[in-house]
Amino acid sequence: MLVFQERDLFFQAIHPAAMLFYLAVVVIGAVAFSHPLYLLVFFVPCFAALIVSGGLGDWLRSARFFFLLIVIFALINVLVNRLGGTVLLWGPTFPLLGRINVTLETLVFALVMGIRLLTVFTAFMLYNQAVNPDRVLSMAAKLLPRSALLVALATKTMPHLLRKLRGAGEIAQCRGVNFHTGNFLTRVKNRLPLIRVLLISSLEDSFNIGESIQARAYGSGPRTSYFYHCWCFGDTLVFATSFFALLIIIFNLVRGWGDYSFYPHLDKIVFTPHLMAVLSVLFIMLMVPVLAAWGWNKWSFLK
């Protein structure tokens, strides 16, 4: 389920700031680089961290849509892109589109963009598995208290409204209302009373929330915190390796080592010593938190 569950995990035990910084580095690297090897270096540690956190099942169920999206991107790229020089298949001619040619460059471009999309998607899945949203909001409330309160109310209210709407729909069905028969206008007309019930219920809940906030003297004095975050050795380890990986990313962007040209012909991937050294160090820095999480699950004394 795509809902945070409290478990005994390394990434849930560390400070939210350290985990957010690690995920931000992965996303920045995936967006900034277009070289396939660099994208794999960011994808593999993030995917391994998700596996260690027990989120492989959710990833497999949710990634089907992204694999379909990659295929759609490849088809669109083949239909509209004429920049590739290595023709693999000569296709028919269509009005307005011209002759459709399947080139190696368009397929590789779609594949690499798919790896980038999967990397960002995996990072967000890892965030859902490893980061407690209440702790993140508690941390953000120290800097932006009103914005954090607004986000907290919004995230808590939406599931509550869905439950209210489901309950009102079940009551209406018990009274003989059918939401699945008739034409479109009839179905909309049958659902209008549910919107009215939901609006009245939301207004009543807003008054109750306001009274509860006022009863707790919100904003009348120094703010207290429900969560107390302590900075431990694991936080330092994750933050330090992520910061070093960020420095490597900046260095590569300045030197232009992460660029890759797809058109009109694919650049050759030359395994130079500096490229292998940079990729190795970057991969090790991103894998250190994953190894720590694996050791956390395997040996109890690391906890």
Protein Blocks (a to p, Z undefined) as FASTA:
>chain_A
ZZdcddddfklmmcfklmmmmmmmmmmmmmmpmcfklmmmmmmmmmmmmmmnopmmmmmm
mmmmmmmmmmmmmmmmmmmpckbfbdfbdcdddehklpadddfklmmmmmmmmmmmmmmm
mmmmmmmmmmcfklmmmmmmmmmmmlmmmmmmmmmmmmmmmmmmmmmmmmmmmnopafkg
ccfklmmmmmmmmmmmmmmmmmmmmmmmmmmmmmnogoiaccddfbdcdddfklmmmmmm
mmmmmmmmmmmmmnopmgccfbfbdcdddddfklmmmmmmmmmmmmmmmmmmmmmmmpmk
lZZ
